[in-house]
């Protein structure tokens, strides 16, 4: 790997095979504490609100996500979870 401008560029073919987008997403999925609900939400076309996080699970996911560089879908999932959680709290009042 070499630094090219502000990005890293792969020079070694083995690294290129290992660090492709799909393998990085797979590794991130293994680390993601909410991977099952996230995967189900993505599989639903991001429409199944029952797959979003709420309450304690949402708080724990937000703490885990702090300081991490996540995918756009992760940020969308967390934002949708926050919105849904707020709506449910409002309805309960």
PyMOL commands that place a pseudoatom at each C-alpha (Angstrom):
pseudoatom trace, name=CA, resn=UNK, resi=1, chain=A, elem=C, hetatm=0, pos=[0.000, 0.000, 0.000]
pseudoatom trace, name=CA, resn=UNK, resi=2, chain=A, elem=C, hetatm=0, pos=[1.261, 3.455, -0.852]
pseudoatom trace, name=CA, resn=UNK, resi=3, chain=A, elem=C, hetatm=0, pos=[-0.150, 6.855, -0.133]
pseudoatom trace, name=CA, resn=UNK, resi=4, chain=A, elem=C, hetatm=0, pos=[-1.375, 8.587, -3.270]
pseudoatom trace, name=CA, resn=UNK, resi=5, chain=A, elem=C, hetatm=0, pos=[-2.572, 12.127, -2.566]
pseudoatom trace, name=CA, resn=UNK, resi=6, chain=A, elem=C, hetatm=0, pos=[-4.829, 11.618, 0.477]
pseudoatom trace, name=CA, resn=UNK, resi=7, chain=A, elem=C, hetatm=0, pos=[-5.813, 8.014, -0.330]
pseudoatom trace, name=CA, resn=UNK, resi=8, chain=A, elem=C, hetatm=0, pos=[-4.121, 4.671, 0.038]
pseudoatom trace, name=CA, resn=UNK, resi=9, chain=A, elem=C, hetatm=0, pos=[-3.442, 2.831, -3.187]
pseudoatom trace, name=CA, resn=UNK, resi=10, chain=A, elem=C, hetatm=0, pos=[-2.871, -0.924, -3.340]
pseudoatom trace, name=CA, resn=UNK, resi=11, chain=A, elem=C, hetatm=0, pos=[0.331, -1.966, -5.092]
pseudoatom trace, name=CA, resn=UNK, resi=12, chain=A, elem=C, hetatm=0, pos=[0.399, -5.631, -4.075]
pseudoatom trace, name=CA, resn=UNK, resi=13, chain=A, elem=C, hetatm=0, pos=[-2.095, -7.903, -5.902]
pseudoatom trace, name=CA, resn=UNK, resi=14, chain=A, elem=C, hetatm=0, pos=[-2.579, -10.082, -2.802]
pseudoatom trace, name=CA, resn=UNK, resi=15, chain=A, elem=C, hetatm=0, pos=[-3.601, -7.055, -0.761]
pseudoatom trace, name=CA, resn=UNK, resi=16, chain=A, elem=C, hetatm=0, pos=[-5.827, -5.938, -3.602]
pseudoatom trace, name=CA, resn=UNK, resi=17, chain=A, elem=C, hetatm=0, pos=[-7.658, -9.269, -3.527]
pseudoatom trace, name=CA, resn=UNK, resi=18, chain=A, elem=C, hetatm=0, pos=[-7.916, -9.349, 0.258]
pseudoatom trace, name=CA, resn=UNK, resi=19, chain=A, elem=C, hetatm=0, pos=[-8.896, -5.718, 0.808]
pseudoatom trace, name=CA, resn=UNK, resi=20, chain=A, elem=C, hetatm=0, pos=[-11.584, -5.399, -1.845]
pseudoatom trace, name=CA, resn=UNK, resi=21, chain=A, elem=C, hetatm=0, pos=[-14.881, -3.697, -0.995]
pseudoatom trace, name=CA, resn=UNK, resi=22, chain=A, elem=C, hetatm=0, pos=[-16.750, -6.957, -0.458]
pseudoatom trace, name=CA, resn=UNK, resi=23, chain=A, elem=C, hetatm=0, pos=[-14.205, -8.344, 2.008]
pseudoatom trace, name=CA, resn=UNK, resi=24, chain=A, elem=C, hetatm=0, pos=[-14.088, -5.064, 3.923]
pseudoatom trace, name=CA, resn=UNK, resi=25, chain=A, elem=C, hetatm=0, pos=[-17.897, -5.057, 4.175]
pseudoatom trace, name=CA, resn=UNK, resi=26, chain=A, elem=C, hetatm=0, pos=[-17.812, -8.666, 5.383]
pseudoatom trace, name=CA, resn=UNK, resi=27, chain=A, elem=C, hetatm=0, pos=[-15.270, -7.813, 8.082]
pseudoatom trace, name=CA, resn=UNK, resi=28, chain=A, elem=C, hetatm=0, pos=[-17.286, -4.773, 9.172]
pseudoatom trace, name=CA, resn=UNK, resi=29, chain=A, elem=C, hetatm=0, pos=[-20.409, -6.903, 9.328]
pseudoatom trace, name=CA, resn=UNK, resi=30, chain=A, elem=C, hetatm=0, pos=[-18.669, -9.299, 11.698]
pseudoatom trace, name=CA, resn=UNK, resi=31, chain=A, elem=C, hetatm=0, pos=[-17.780, -6.402, 14.004]
pseudoatom trace, name=CA, resn=UNK, resi=32, chain=A, elem=C, hetatm=0, pos=[-21.140, -4.650, 13.817]
pseudoatom trace, name=CA, resn=UNK, resi=33, chain=A, elem=C, hetatm=0, pos=[-23.107, -5.406, 17.022]
pseudoatom trace, name=CA, resn=UNK, resi=34, chain=A, elem=C, hetatm=0, pos=[-26.366, -4.807, 15.155]
pseudoatom trace, name=CA, resn=UNK, resi=35, chain=A, elem=C, hetatm=0, pos=[-25.446, -6.803, 12.038]
pseudoatom trace, name=CA, resn=UNK, resi=36, chain=A, elem=C, hetatm=0, pos=[-28.499, -9.079, 12.009]
pseudoatom trace, name=CA, resn=UNK, resi=37, chain=A, elem=C, hetatm=0, pos=[-31.026, -6.258, 12.223]
pseudoatom trace, name=CA, resn=UNK, resi=38, chain=A, elem=C, hetatm=0, pos=[-28.977, -4.143, 9.810]
pseudoatom trace, name=CA, resn=UNK, resi=39, chain=A, elem=C, hetatm=0, pos=[-28.799, -6.943, 7.227]
pseudoatom trace, name=CA, resn=UNK, resi=40, chain=A, elem=C, hetatm=0, pos=[-32.543, -7.588, 7.527]
pseudoatom trace, name=CA, resn=UNK, resi=41, chain=A, elem=C, hetatm=0, pos=[-33.288, -3.864, 7.119]
pseudoatom trace, name=CA, resn=UNK, resi=42, chain=A, elem=C, hetatm=0, pos=[-31.073, -3.650, 4.022]
pseudoatom trace, name=CA, resn=UNK, resi=43, chain=A, elem=C, hetatm=0, pos=[-32.682, -6.820, 2.591]
pseudoatom trace, name=CA, resn=UNK, resi=44, chain=A, elem=C, hetatm=0, pos=[-36.102, -5.187, 3.016]
pseudoatom trace, name=CA, resn=UNK, resi=45, chain=A, elem=C, hetatm=0, pos=[-35.028, -2.331, 0.775]
pseudoatom trace, name=CA, resn=UNK, resi=46, chain=A, elem=C, hetatm=0, pos=[-34.586, -0.166, 3.877]
pseudoatom trace, name=CA, resn=UNK, resi=47, chain=A, elem=C, hetatm=0, pos=[-38.340, -0.074, 4.460]
pseudoatom trace, name=CA, resn=UNK, resi=48, chain=A, elem=C, hetatm=0, pos=[-38.989, -2.532, 7.306]
pseudoatom trace, name=CA, resn=UNK, resi=49, chain=A, elem=C, hetatm=0, pos=[-39.159, -0.317, 10.391]
pseudoatom trace, name=CA, resn=UNK, resi=50, chain=A, elem=C, hetatm=0, pos=[-39.496, -3.373, 12.625]
pseudoatom trace, name=CA, resn=UNK, resi=51, chain=A, elem=C, hetatm=0, pos=[-35.806, -4.042, 11.892]
pseudoatom trace, name=CA, resn=UNK, resi=52, chain=A, elem=C, hetatm=0, pos=[-34.655, -0.673, 13.241]
pseudoatom trace, name=CA, resn=UNK, resi=53, chain=A, elem=C, hetatm=0, pos=[-33.010, -0.321, 16.631]
pseudoatom trace, name=CA, resn=UNK, resi=54, chain=A, elem=C, hetatm=0, pos=[-34.812, 1.130, 19.615]
pseudoatom trace, name=CA, resn=UNK, resi=55, chain=A, elem=C, hetatm=0, pos=[-34.129, 1.947, 23.242]
pseudoatom trace, name=CA, resn=UNK, resi=56, chain=A, elem=C, hetatm=0, pos=[-31.089, 0.346, 24.794]
pseudoatom trace, name=CA, resn=UNK, resi=57, chain=A, elem=C, hetatm=0, pos=[-30.000, -1.428, 21.582]
pseudoatom trace, name=CA, resn=UNK, resi=58, chain=A, elem=C, hetatm=0, pos=[-29.973, 1.930, 19.791]
pseudoatom trace, name=CA, resn=UNK, resi=59, chain=A, elem=C, hetatm=0, pos=[-27.973, 3.618, 22.567]
pseudoatom trace, name=CA, resn=UNK, resi=60, chain=A, elem=C, hetatm=0, pos=[-25.419, 0.787, 22.536]
pseudoatom trace, name=CA, resn=UNK, resi=61, chain=A, elem=C, hetatm=0, pos=[-25.094, 0.998, 18.748]
pseudoatom trace, name=CA, resn=UNK, resi=62, chain=A, elem=C, hetatm=0, pos=[-24.572, 4.765, 18.930]
pseudoatom trace, name=CA, resn=UNK, resi=63, chain=A, elem=C, hetatm=0, pos=[-21.837, 4.314, 21.534]
pseudoatom trace, name=CA, resn=UNK, resi=64, chain=A, elem=C, hetatm=0, pos=[-20.183, 1.607, 19.417]
pseudoatom trace, name=CA, resn=UNK, resi=65, chain=A, elem=C, hetatm=0, pos=[-20.341, 3.806, 16.296]
pseudoatom trace, name=CA, resn=UNK, resi=66, chain=A, elem=C, hetatm=0, pos=[-18.639, 6.801, 17.931]
pseudoatom trace, name=CA, resn=UNK, resi=67, chain=A, elem=C, hetatm=0, pos=[-15.273, 7.509, 16.374]
pseudoatom trace, name=CA, resn=UNK, resi=68, chain=A, elem=C, hetatm=0, pos=[-15.699, 4.881, 13.662]
pseudoatom trace, name=CA, resn=UNK, resi=69, chain=A, elem=C, hetatm=0, pos=[-15.819, 5.467, 9.942]
pseudoatom trace, name=CA, resn=UNK, resi=70, chain=A, elem=C, hetatm=0, pos=[-18.901, 3.523, 8.888]
pseudoatom trace, name=CA, resn=UNK, resi=71, chain=A, elem=C, hetatm=0, pos=[-20.594, 2.979, 5.552]
pseudoatom trace, name=CA, resn=UNK, resi=72, chain=A, elem=C, hetatm=0, pos=[-23.294, 5.337, 4.321]
pseudoatom trace, name=CA, resn=UNK, resi=73, chain=A, elem=C, hetatm=0, pos=[-25.821, 2.550, 4.882]
pseudoatom trace, name=CA, resn=UNK, resi=74, chain=A, elem=C, hetatm=0, pos=[-24.739, 2.241, 8.511]
pseudoatom trace, name=CA, resn=UNK, resi=75, chain=A, elem=C, hetatm=0, pos=[-25.308, 5.953, 9.046]
pseudoatom trace, name=CA, resn=UNK, resi=76, chain=A, elem=C, hetatm=0, pos=[-28.677, 5.748, 7.281]
pseudoatom trace, name=CA, resn=UNK, resi=77, chain=A, elem=C, hetatm=0, pos=[-29.664, 2.779, 9.448]
pseudoatom trace, name=CA, resn=UNK, resi=78, chain=A, elem=C, hetatm=0, pos=[-28.698, 4.561, 12.656]
pseudoatom trace, name=CA, resn=UNK, resi=79, chain=A, elem=C, hetatm=0, pos=[-30.443, 7.781, 11.589]
pseudoatom trace, name=CA, resn=UNK, resi=80, chain=A, elem=C, hetatm=0, pos=[-33.605, 5.890, 10.636]
pseudoatom trace, name=CA, resn=UNK, resi=81, chain=A, elem=C, hetatm=0, pos=[-33.452, 4.094, 13.987]
pseudoatom trace, name=CA, resn=UNK, resi=82, chain=A, elem=C, hetatm=0, pos=[-33.182, 7.408, 15.850]
pseudoatom trace, name=CA, resn=UNK, resi=83, chain=A, elem=C, hetatm=0, pos=[-36.129, 8.853, 13.904]
pseudoatom trace, name=CA, resn=UNK, resi=84, chain=A, elem=C, hetatm=0, pos=[-38.271, 5.778, 14.520]
pseudoatom trace, name=CA, resn=UNK, resi=85, chain=A, elem=C, hetatm=0, pos=[-37.377, 5.696, 18.212]
pseudoatom trace, name=CA, resn=UNK, resi=86, chain=A, elem=C, hetatm=0, pos=[-38.302, 9.385, 18.603]
pseudoatom trace, name=CA, resn=UNK, resi=87, chain=A, elem=C, hetatm=0, pos=[-41.632, 8.841, 16.837]
pseudoatom trace, name=CA, resn=UNK, resi=88, chain=A, elem=C, hetatm=0, pos=[-42.479, 5.940, 19.130]
pseudoatom trace, name=CA, resn=UNK, resi=89, chain=A, elem=C, hetatm=0, pos=[-41.637, 8.008, 22.217]
pseudoatom trace, name=CA, resn=UNK, resi=90, chain=A, elem=C, hetatm=0, pos=[-43.848, 10.843, 20.924]
pseudoatom trace, name=CA, resn=UNK, resi=91, chain=A, elem=C, hetatm=0, pos=[-46.733, 8.445, 20.296]
pseudoatom trace, name=CA, resn=UNK, resi=92, chain=A, elem=C, hetatm=0, pos=[-46.398, 7.058, 23.816]
pseudoatom trace, name=CA, resn=UNK, resi=93, chain=A, elem=C, hetatm=0, pos=[-46.802, 10.523, 25.362]
for i in range(1, 93): cmd.bond("trace and resi %d" % i, "trace and resi %d" % (i + 1))
show_as sticks, trace
zoom trace
